[in-house]
């Protein structure tokens, strides 16, 4: 896992989740639960951090297909996933 630090400007931004289209059915978010847990910058923004997901060898994942029923299985190839767009 690689750690990233991002400047944010509000509590709403801290609460946002994001997805990585390369790995379906995963959601990513910041580590801090409250803006008070973030470092305040001189310009009035805050620093929030998150960790990406690193896969070192192929991994198979399955999840339920809530729309069509059944399950979906896919393989994530080695790489880094979950980088905030």
PDB file as gemmi writes it, atoms N, CA and C in Angstrom:
CRYST1    1.000    1.000    1.000  90.00  90.00  90.00 P 1                      
ATOM      1  N   UNK A   1       0.829  -1.178   0.000  1.00  0.00           N  
ATOM      2  CA  UNK A   1       0.000   0.000   0.000  1.00  0.00           C  
ATOM      3  C   UNK A   1       0.873   1.242   0.000  1.00  0.00           C  
ATOM      4  N   UNK A   2       0.487   2.182  -0.793  1.00  0.00           N  
ATOM      5  CA  UNK A   2       1.157   3.485  -0.803  1.00  0.00           C  
ATOM      6  C   UNK A   2       0.248   4.476  -0.094  1.00  0.00           C  
ATOM      7  N   UNK A   3       0.838   5.381   0.650  1.00  0.00           N  
ATOM      8  CA  UNK A   3       0.055   6.384   1.375  1.00  0.00           C  
ATOM      9  C   UNK A   3       0.080   7.688   0.590  1.00  0.00           C  
ATOM     10  N   UNK A   4      -1.089   8.318   0.475  1.00  0.00           N  
ATOM     11  CA  UNK A   4      -1.229   9.576  -0.236  1.00  0.00           C  
ATOM     12  C   UNK A   4      -1.814  10.627   0.698  1.00  0.00           C  
ATOM     13  N   UNK A   5      -1.375  11.862   0.542  1.00  0.00           N  
ATOM     14  CA  UNK A   5      -1.918  12.990   1.292  1.00  0.00           C  
ATOM     15  C   UNK A   5      -2.501  13.964   0.289  1.00  0.00           C  
ATOM     16  N   UNK A   6      -3.754  14.371   0.541  1.00  0.00           N  
ATOM     17  CA  UNK A   6      -4.501  15.233  -0.368  1.00  0.00           C  
ATOM     18  C   UNK A   6      -5.012  16.434   0.412  1.00  0.00           C  
ATOM     19  N   UNK A   7      -4.962  17.611  -0.192  1.00  0.00           N  
ATOM     20  CA  UNK A   7      -5.563  18.789   0.428  1.00  0.00           C  
ATOM     21  C   UNK A   7      -7.055  18.797   0.127  1.00  0.00           C  
ATOM     22  N   UNK A   8      -7.852  19.015   1.178  1.00  0.00           N  
ATOM     23  CA  UNK A   8      -9.304  19.099   1.032  1.00  0.00           C  
ATOM     24  C   UNK A   8      -9.773  20.430   1.614  1.00  0.00           C  
ATOM     25  N   UNK A   9     -11.009  20.809   1.265  1.00  0.00           N  
ATOM     26  CA  UNK A   9     -11.483  22.110   1.714  1.00  0.00           C  
ATOM     27  C   UNK A   9     -12.731  22.049   2.589  1.00  0.00           C  
ATOM     28  N   UNK A  10     -13.284  20.848   2.833  1.00  0.00           N  
ATOM     29  CA  UNK A  10     -14.514  20.780   3.625  1.00  0.00           C  
ATOM     30  C   UNK A  10     -14.720  19.386   4.217  1.00  0.00           C  
ATOM     31  N   UNK A  11     -15.623  19.331   5.187  1.00  0.00           N  
ATOM     32  CA  UNK A  11     -16.024  18.056   5.775  1.00  0.00           C  
ATOM     33  C   UNK A  11     -16.691  17.179   4.723  1.00  0.00           C  
ATOM     34  N   UNK A  12     -17.477  17.791   3.846  1.00  0.00           N  
ATOM     35  CA  UNK A  12     -18.163  17.030   2.794  1.00  0.00           C  
ATOM     36  C   UNK A  12     -17.154  16.314   1.901  1.00  0.00           C  
ATOM     37  N   UNK A  13     -16.084  17.005   1.567  1.00  0.00           N  
ATOM     38  CA  UNK A  13     -15.044  16.402   0.732  1.00  0.00           C  
ATOM     39  C   UNK A  13     -14.374  15.243   1.463  1.00  0.00           C  
ATOM     40  N   UNK A  14     -14.178  15.390   2.775  1.00  0.00           N  
ATOM     41  CA  UNK A  14     -13.573  14.329   3.577  1.00  0.00           C  
ATOM     42  C   UNK A  14     -14.441  13.076   3.574  1.00  0.00           C  
ATOM     43  N   UNK A  15     -15.745  13.231   3.544  1.00  0.00           N  
ATOM     44  CA  UNK A  15     -16.681  12.102   3.610  1.00  0.00           C  
ATOM     45  C   UNK A  15     -16.901  11.417   2.259  1.00  0.00           C  
ATOM     46  N   UNK A  16     -16.433  12.024   1.172  1.00  0.00           N  
ATOM     47  CA  UNK A  16     -16.634  11.443  -0.156  1.00  0.00           C  
ATOM     48  C   UNK A  16     -15.905  10.109  -0.306  1.00  0.00           C  
ATOM     49  N   UNK A  17     -16.532   9.204  -1.017  1.00  0.00           N  
ATOM     50  CA  UNK A  17     -15.914   7.936  -1.396  1.00  0.00           C  
ATOM     51  C   UNK A  17     -15.639   7.975  -2.890  1.00  0.00           C  
ATOM     52  N   UNK A  18     -14.689   7.184  -3.350  1.00  0.00           N  
ATOM     53  CA  UNK A  18     -14.420   7.108  -4.780  1.00  0.00           C  
ATOM     54  C   UNK A  18     -14.216   5.654  -5.160  1.00  0.00           C  
ATOM     55  N   UNK A  19     -14.324   5.395  -6.450  1.00  0.00           N  
ATOM     56  CA  UNK A  19     -14.152   4.051  -6.986  1.00  0.00           C  
ATOM     57  C   UNK A  19     -13.021   4.053  -8.006  1.00  0.00           C  
ATOM     58  N   UNK A  20     -12.520   2.884  -8.270  1.00  0.00           N  
ATOM     59  CA  UNK A  20     -11.507   2.678  -9.300  1.00  0.00           C  
ATOM     60  C   UNK A  20     -12.140   1.740 -10.313  1.00  0.00           C  
ATOM     61  N   UNK A  21     -12.355   2.201 -11.524  1.00  0.00           N  
ATOM     62  CA  UNK A  21     -13.050   1.390 -12.535  1.00  0.00           C  
ATOM     63  C   UNK A  21     -12.314   0.090 -12.849  1.00  0.00           C  
ATOM     64  N   UNK A  22     -11.041   0.006 -12.490  1.00  0.00           N  
ATOM     65  CA  UNK A  22     -10.260  -1.215 -12.749  1.00  0.00           C  
ATOM     66  C   UNK A  22     -10.561  -2.318 -11.747  1.00  0.00           C  
ATOM     67  N   UNK A  23     -11.182  -1.975 -10.623  1.00  0.00           N  
ATOM     68  CA  UNK A  23     -11.511  -3.012  -9.634  1.00  0.00           C  
ATOM     69  C   UNK A  23     -12.944  -2.806  -9.149  1.00  0.00           C  
ATOM     70  N   UNK A  24     -13.889  -3.434  -9.832  1.00  0.00           N  
ATOM     71  CA  UNK A  24     -15.303  -3.262  -9.506  1.00  0.00           C  
ATOM     72  C   UNK A  24     -15.635  -3.722  -8.086  1.00  0.00           C  
ATOM     73  N   UNK A  25     -16.657  -3.098  -7.533  1.00  0.00           N  
ATOM     74  CA  UNK A  25     -17.206  -3.471  -6.238  1.00  0.00           C  
ATOM     75  C   UNK A  25     -16.278  -3.141  -5.061  1.00  0.00           C  
ATOM     76  N   UNK A  26     -15.337  -2.222  -5.247  1.00  0.00           N  
ATOM     77  CA  UNK A  26     -14.504  -1.716  -4.164  1.00  0.00           C  
ATOM     78  C   UNK A  26     -14.759  -0.220  -4.037  1.00  0.00           C  
ATOM     79  N   UNK A  27     -14.775   0.265  -2.820  1.00  0.00           N  
ATOM     80  CA  UNK A  27     -14.884   1.694  -2.574  1.00  0.00           C  
ATOM     81  C   UNK A  27     -13.692   2.145  -1.748  1.00  0.00           C  
ATOM     82  N   UNK A  28     -13.275   3.368  -1.936  1.00  0.00           N  
ATOM     83  CA  UNK A  28     -12.112   3.898  -1.236  1.00  0.00           C  
ATOM     84  C   UNK A  28     -12.492   5.203  -0.549  1.00  0.00           C  
ATOM     85  N   UNK A  29     -11.808   5.515   0.552  1.00  0.00           N  
ATOM     86  CA  UNK A  29     -12.116   6.728   1.306  1.00  0.00           C  
ATOM     87  C   UNK A  29     -10.879   7.177   2.080  1.00  0.00           C  
ATOM     88  N   UNK A  30     -10.993   8.359   2.685  1.00  0.00           N  
ATOM     89  CA  UNK A  30      -9.903   8.884   3.503  1.00  0.00           C  
ATOM     90  C   UNK A  30      -9.847   8.148   4.837  1.00  0.00           C  
ATOM     91  N   UNK A  31      -8.687   8.164   5.469  1.00  0.00           N  
ATOM     92  CA  UNK A  31      -8.495   7.501   6.758  1.00  0.00           C  
ATOM     93  C   UNK A  31      -9.128   8.270   7.912  1.00  0.00           C  
ATOM     94  N   UNK A  32      -9.190   9.583   7.814  1.00  0.00           N  
ATOM     95  CA  UNK A  32      -9.701  10.403   8.899  1.00  0.00           C  
ATOM     96  C   UNK A  32     -11.230  10.341   8.940  1.00  0.00           C  
ATOM     97  N   UNK A  33     -11.775  10.326  10.143  1.00  0.00           N  
ATOM     98  CA  UNK A  33     -13.225  10.286  10.315  1.00  0.00           C  
ATOM     99  C   UNK A  33     -13.821  11.675  10.486  1.00  0.00           C  
ATOM    100  N   UNK A  34     -13.020  12.619  10.926  1.00  0.00           N  
ATOM    101  CA  UNK A  34     -13.497  13.973  11.193  1.00  0.00           C  
ATOM    102  C   UNK A  34     -12.474  14.979  10.678  1.00  0.00           C  
ATOM    103  N   UNK A  35     -12.942  16.165  10.331  1.00  0.00           N  
ATOM    104  CA  UNK A  35     -12.028  17.214   9.874  1.00  0.00           C  
ATOM    105  C   UNK A  35     -11.035  17.572  10.989  1.00  0.00           C  
ATOM    106  N   UNK A  36     -11.440  17.343  12.244  1.00  0.00           N  
ATOM    107  CA  UNK A  36     -10.553  17.606  13.387  1.00  0.00           C  
ATOM    108  C   UNK A  36      -9.357  16.651  13.409  1.00  0.00           C  
ATOM    109  N   UNK A  37      -9.459  15.528  12.717  1.00  0.00           N  
ATOM    110  CA  UNK A  37      -8.360  14.561  12.632  1.00  0.00           C  
ATOM    111  C   UNK A  37      -7.350  14.937  11.550  1.00  0.00           C  
ATOM    112  N   UNK A  38      -7.669  15.946  10.743  1.00  0.00           N  
ATOM    113  CA  UNK A  38      -6.810  16.370   9.638  1.00  0.00           C  
ATOM    114  C   UNK A  38      -5.871  17.491  10.091  1.00  0.00           C  
ATOM    115  N   UNK A  39      -4.780  17.632   9.356  1.00  0.00           N  
ATOM    116  CA  UNK A  39      -3.829  18.723   9.608  1.00  0.00           C  
ATOM    117  C   UNK A  39      -4.335  19.968   8.889  1.00  0.00           C  
ATOM    118  N   UNK A  40      -4.413  21.091   9.618  1.00  0.00           N  
ATOM    119  CA  UNK A  40      -4.861  22.355   9.045  1.00  0.00           C  
ATOM    120  C   UNK A  40      -3.685  23.047   8.370  1.00  0.00           C  
ATOM    121  N   UNK A  41      -3.852  23.405   7.101  1.00  0.00           N  
ATOM    122  CA  UNK A  41      -2.818  24.138   6.362  1.00  0.00           C  
ATOM    123  C   UNK A  41      -2.981  25.639   6.600  1.00  0.00           C  
ATOM    124  N   UNK A  42      -1.941  26.387   6.308  1.00  0.00           N  
ATOM    125  CA  UNK A  42      -1.967  27.842   6.490  1.00  0.00           C  
ATOM    126  C   UNK A  42      -3.002  28.520   5.599  1.00  0.00           C  
ATOM    127  N   UNK A  43      -3.331  27.917   4.465  1.00  0.00           N  
ATOM    128  CA  UNK A  43      -4.287  28.533   3.537  1.00  0.00           C  
ATOM    129  C   UNK A  43      -5.749  28.188   3.859  1.00  0.00           C  
ATOM    130  N   UNK A  44      -5.995  27.498   4.976  1.00  0.00           N  
ATOM    131  CA  UNK A  44      -7.353  27.172   5.384  1.00  0.00           C  
ATOM    132  C   UNK A  44      -7.858  25.836   4.879  1.00  0.00           C  
ATOM    133  N   UNK A  45      -7.059  25.106   4.115  1.00  0.00           N  
ATOM    134  CA  UNK A  45      -7.420  23.754   3.691  1.00  0.00           C  
ATOM    135  C   UNK A  45      -6.872  22.768   4.720  1.00  0.00           C  
ATOM    136  N   UNK A  46      -7.251  21.507   4.587  1.00  0.00           N  
ATOM    137  CA  UNK A  46      -6.770  20.468   5.488  1.00  0.00           C  
ATOM    138  C   UNK A  46      -6.090  19.364   4.691  1.00  0.00           C  
ATOM    139  N   UNK A  47      -5.221  18.624   5.361  1.00  0.00           N  
ATOM    140  CA  UNK A  47      -4.576  17.462   4.748  1.00  0.00           C  
ATOM    141  C   UNK A  47      -5.284  16.197   5.220  1.00  0.00           C  
ATOM    142  N   UNK A  48      -5.745  15.414   4.276  1.00  0.00           N  
ATOM    143  CA  UNK A  48      -6.354  14.118   4.567  1.00  0.00           C  
ATOM    144  C   UNK A  48      -5.525  13.048   3.854  1.00  0.00           C  
ATOM    145  N   UNK A  49      -5.525  11.851   4.399  1.00  0.00           N  
ATOM    146  CA  UNK A  49      -4.696  10.796   3.818  1.00  0.00           C  
ATOM    147  C   UNK A  49      -5.527   9.547   3.521  1.00  0.00           C  
ATOM    148  N   UNK A  50      -4.999   8.756   2.608  1.00  0.00           N  
ATOM    149  CA  UNK A  50      -5.594   7.462   2.287  1.00  0.00           C  
ATOM    150  C   UNK A  50      -4.492   6.544   1.797  1.00  0.00           C  
ATOM    151  N   UNK A  51      -4.784   5.254   1.799  1.00  0.00           N  
ATOM    152  CA  UNK A  51      -3.845   4.259   1.284  1.00  0.00           C  
ATOM    153  C   UNK A  51      -4.472   3.557   0.094  1.00  0.00           C  
ATOM    154  N   UNK A  52      -3.668   3.361  -0.934  1.00  0.00           N  
ATOM    155  CA  UNK A  52      -4.134   2.604  -2.091  1.00  0.00           C  
ATOM    156  C   UNK A  52      -4.073   1.110  -1.764  1.00  0.00           C  
ATOM    157  N   UNK A  53      -4.593   0.308  -2.661  1.00  0.00           N  
ATOM    158  CA  UNK A  53      -4.535  -1.139  -2.514  1.00  0.00           C  
ATOM    159  C   UNK A  53      -3.547  -1.663  -3.550  1.00  0.00           C  
ATOM    160  N   UNK A  54      -2.531  -2.371  -3.092  1.00  0.00           N  
ATOM    161  CA  UNK A  54      -1.544  -2.937  -4.009  1.00  0.00           C  
ATOM    162  C   UNK A  54      -1.696  -4.441  -4.057  1.00  0.00           C  
ATOM    163  N   UNK A  55      -1.758  -4.960  -5.259  1.00  0.00           N  
ATOM    164  CA  UNK A  55      -1.855  -6.400  -5.497  1.00  0.00           C  
ATOM    165  C   UNK A  55      -0.520  -6.855  -6.089  1.00  0.00           C  
ATOM    166  N   UNK A  56       0.116  -7.824  -5.455  1.00  0.00           N  
ATOM    167  CA  UNK A  56       1.430  -8.283  -5.917  1.00  0.00           C  
ATOM    168  C   UNK A  56       1.370  -9.531  -6.791  1.00  0.00           C  
ATOM    169  N   UNK A  57       0.270 -10.285  -6.668  1.00  0.00           N  
ATOM    170  CA  UNK A  57       0.056 -11.443  -7.538  1.00  0.00           C  
ATOM    171  C   UNK A  57      -1.426 -11.480  -7.857  1.00  0.00           C  
ATOM    172  N   UNK A  58      -1.804 -12.084  -8.967  1.00  0.00           N  
ATOM    173  CA  UNK A  58      -3.220 -12.095  -9.344  1.00  0.00           C  
ATOM    174  C   UNK A  58      -4.107 -12.613  -8.206  1.00  0.00           C  
ATOM    175  N   UNK A  59      -5.234 -11.920  -7.983  1.00  0.00           N  
ATOM    176  CA  UNK A  59      -6.193 -12.321  -6.939  1.00  0.00           C  
ATOM    177  C   UNK A  59      -7.581 -12.389  -7.542  1.00  0.00           C  
ATOM    178  N   UNK A  60      -8.294 -13.424  -7.179  1.00  0.00           N  
ATOM    179  CA  UNK A  60      -9.650 -13.643  -7.678  1.00  0.00           C  
ATOM    180  C   UNK A  60     -10.645 -13.113  -6.644  1.00  0.00           C  
ATOM    181  N   UNK A  61     -11.628 -12.328  -7.111  1.00  0.00           N  
ATOM    182  CA  UNK A  61     -12.683 -11.781  -6.264  1.00  0.00           C  
ATOM    183  C   UNK A  61     -14.034 -12.158  -6.846  1.00  0.00           C  
ATOM    184  N   UNK A  62     -15.002 -12.358  -5.981  1.00  0.00           N  
ATOM    185  CA  UNK A  62     -16.383 -12.618  -6.396  1.00  0.00           C  
ATOM    186  C   UNK A  62     -17.303 -11.711  -5.601  1.00  0.00           C  
ATOM    187  N   UNK A  63     -18.376 -11.263  -6.244  1.00  0.00           N  
ATOM    188  CA  UNK A  63     -19.397 -10.493  -5.547  1.00  0.00           C  
ATOM    189  C   UNK A  63     -20.754 -10.786  -6.156  1.00  0.00           C  
ATOM    190  N   UNK A  64     -21.810 -10.500  -5.396  1.00  0.00           N  
ATOM    191  CA  UNK A  64     -23.162 -10.755  -5.849  1.00  0.00           C  
ATOM    192  C   UNK A  64     -23.579  -9.709  -6.866  1.00  0.00           C  
ATOM    193  N   UNK A  65     -24.239 -10.158  -7.917  1.00  0.00           N  
ATOM    194  CA  UNK A  65     -24.806  -9.265  -8.923  1.00  0.00           C  
ATOM    195  C   UNK A  65     -26.233  -8.941  -8.487  1.00  0.00           C  
ATOM    196  N   UNK A  66     -26.413  -7.778  -7.867  1.00  0.00           N  
ATOM    197  CA  UNK A  66     -27.706  -7.412  -7.303  1.00  0.00           C  
ATOM    198  C   UNK A  66     -28.747  -7.087  -8.382  1.00  0.00           C  
ATOM    199  N   UNK A  67     -28.325  -6.796  -9.594  1.00  0.00           N  
ATOM    200  CA  UNK A  67     -29.254  -6.458 -10.673  1.00  0.00           C  
ATOM    201  C   UNK A  67     -29.748  -7.714 -11.388  1.00  0.00           C  
ATOM    202  N   UNK A  68     -28.816  -8.574 -11.778  1.00  0.00           N  
ATOM    203  CA  UNK A  68     -29.168  -9.736 -12.597  1.00  0.00           C  
ATOM    204  C   UNK A  68     -29.207 -11.041 -11.817  1.00  0.00           C  
ATOM    205  N   UNK A  69     -28.830 -11.012 -10.556  1.00  0.00           N  
ATOM    206  CA  UNK A  69     -28.763 -12.232  -9.763  1.00  0.00           C  
ATOM    207  C   UNK A  69     -27.466 -12.978 -10.034  1.00  0.00           C  
ATOM    208  N   UNK A  70     -27.194 -13.950  -9.239  1.00  0.00           N  
ATOM    209  CA  UNK A  70     -25.965 -14.726  -9.380  1.00  0.00           C  
ATOM    210  C   UNK A  70     -24.767 -13.970  -8.832  1.00  0.00           C  
ATOM    211  N   UNK A  71     -23.606 -14.350  -9.291  1.00  0.00           N  
ATOM    212  CA  UNK A  71     -22.388 -13.692  -8.827  1.00  0.00           C  
ATOM    213  C   UNK A  71     -21.464 -13.392 -10.002  1.00  0.00           C  
ATOM    214  N   UNK A  72     -20.562 -12.487  -9.766  1.00  0.00           N  
ATOM    215  CA  UNK A  72     -19.564 -12.097 -10.767  1.00  0.00           C  
ATOM    216  C   UNK A  72     -18.193 -12.381 -10.175  1.00  0.00           C  
ATOM    217  N   UNK A  73     -17.359 -13.033 -10.943  1.00  0.00           N  
ATOM    218  CA  UNK A  73     -15.995 -13.344 -10.509  1.00  0.00           C  
ATOM    219  C   UNK A  73     -15.024 -12.703 -11.491  1.00  0.00           C  
ATOM    220  N   UNK A  74     -13.987 -12.087 -10.953  1.00  0.00           N  
ATOM    221  CA  UNK A  74     -12.971 -11.471 -11.804  1.00  0.00           C  
ATOM    222  C   UNK A  74     -11.617 -11.582 -11.115  1.00  0.00           C  
ATOM    223  N   UNK A  75     -10.554 -11.393 -11.893  1.00  0.00           N  
ATOM    224  CA  UNK A  75      -9.193 -11.456 -11.380  1.00  0.00           C  
ATOM    225  C   UNK A  75      -8.553 -10.083 -11.473  1.00  0.00           C  
ATOM    226  N   UNK A  76      -8.019  -9.613 -10.362  1.00  0.00           N  
ATOM    227  CA  UNK A  76      -7.240  -8.370 -10.376  1.00  0.00           C  
ATOM    228  C   UNK A  76      -5.786  -8.731 -10.628  1.00  0.00           C  
ATOM    229  N   UNK A  77      -5.228  -8.122 -11.625  1.00  0.00           N  
ATOM    230  CA  UNK A  77      -3.824  -8.350 -11.943  1.00  0.00           C  
ATOM    231  C   UNK A  77      -2.955  -7.528 -11.001  1.00  0.00           C  
ATOM    232  N   UNK A  78      -1.675  -7.850 -10.867  1.00  0.00           N  
ATOM    233  CA  UNK A  78      -0.791  -7.070 -10.001  1.00  0.00           C  
ATOM    234  C   UNK A  78      -0.813  -5.590 -10.408  1.00  0.00           C  
ATOM    235  N   UNK A  79      -0.850  -4.741  -9.412  1.00  0.00           N  
ATOM    236  CA  UNK A  79      -0.874  -3.304  -9.663  1.00  0.00           C  
ATOM    237  C   UNK A  79      -1.374  -2.541  -8.450  1.00  0.00           C  
ATOM    238  N   UNK A  80      -1.525  -1.254  -8.624  1.00  0.00           N  
ATOM    239  CA  UNK A  80      -1.998  -0.364  -7.565  1.00  0.00           C  
ATOM    240  C   UNK A  80      -3.403   0.124  -7.930  1.00  0.00           C  
ATOM    241  N   UNK A  81      -4.312   0.038  -6.970  1.00  0.00           N  
ATOM    242  CA  UNK A  81      -5.707   0.382  -7.191  1.00  0.00           C  
ATOM    243  C   UNK A  81      -6.191   1.367  -6.123  1.00  0.00           C  
ATOM    244  N   UNK A  82      -7.186   2.148  -6.464  1.00  0.00           N  
ATOM    245  CA  UNK A  82      -7.815   3.038  -5.495  1.00  0.00           C  
ATOM    246  C   UNK A  82      -7.216   4.426  -5.419  1.00  0.00           C  
ATOM    247  N   UNK A  83      -6.423   4.824  -6.401  1.00  0.00           N  
ATOM    248  CA  UNK A  83      -5.832   6.161  -6.391  1.00  0.00           C  
ATOM    249  C   UNK A  83      -6.938   7.170  -6.664  1.00  0.00           C  
ATOM    250  N   UNK A  84      -7.029   8.177  -5.827  1.00  0.00           N  
ATOM    251  CA  UNK A  84      -8.099   9.193  -5.945  1.00  0.00           C  
ATOM    252  C   UNK A  84      -7.930   9.956  -7.259  1.00  0.00           C  
ATOM    253  N   UNK A  85      -9.031  10.024  -8.042  1.00  0.00           N  
ATOM    254  CA  UNK A  85      -8.948  10.737  -9.326  1.00  0.00           C  
ATOM    255  C   UNK A  85      -8.728  12.238  -9.127  1.00  0.00           C  
TER     256      UNK A  85                                                      
END                                                                             
